[in-house]
């Protein structure tokens, strides 16, 4: 049985580790190729886009894929949409693996927004010093903002940035003492984050709560309609083990 994992997340790597070496299962992980030196999962790896939903459907057929697990980042909306289309076209079962989103606790001052554009507008009146952790891809959205930004990303952005920006190249996980220190040292007034979920980058939320600063949280796009969801790599691995059996439910 050949399982394709659409990856780019820690959960995708964990899933590949669980499936790799399982008798009867061949696993291939696919990465977009955005990060210069990605952490590679166990098993076979292919890198680069497929050429839209049609290209992915073709790839599924050519490589005799029996099941697809979309374990991409919750904000990687296009590939998830393409995966739903391709799986339906190729009649291959599809599961989405999504870590749970973050939930505010007492003492949090979160401002929910639906997009990066809305996040940029929500900064008005929240202070001059912004800690921006939404990644380099959407950075251009903030390019015209007048505030000072501490921008943290894995690789250097190649898009327009706000005029007053300090760049911090770093890859998680990040721990609480370091996040506290960043917020204090840079006298941060407001944090901006996507609702990525997971423990690797959540200490910034605790540090923001402790510092009493607001957090602008960009909420997730929905999983494509009709696609079942697992929230853990173990749950996704269990699904994969049964997905290609005769009579298993197929997502179209
Ligand atoms: P996206 O907007 O959903 O996808 C854009 C295009 O990139 C897709 O149409 C596809 O190209 C290609 N692509 C994306 N993921 C791929 C994969 N796993 N394997 C092969 N091709 C892929 O995605 P994105 O937001 O740019 O994210 C790119 C990758 O970075 C994702 O795999 C995601 O898991 C990871 N990531 C994203 C974020 C985020 O905040 N968006 C954060 C951390 C990690 P074709 O149409 O040519 O197939």
Boltz pocket constraint, residues with backbone or C-beta under 6 A from the ligand:
constraints:
  - pocket:
      binder: B
      contacts: [[A, 5], [A, 6], [A, 7], [A, 8], [A, 9], [A, 30], [A, 31], [A, 32], [A, 34], [A, 46], [A, 47], [A, 48], [A, 49], [A, 50], [A, 51], [A, 52], [A, 53], [A, 55], [A, 56], [A, 71], [A, 72], [A, 73], [A, 75], [A, 76], [A, 77], [A, 78], [A, 79], [A, 80], [A, 82], [A, 134], [A, 135], [A, 137], [A, 194]]
      max_distance: 6.0
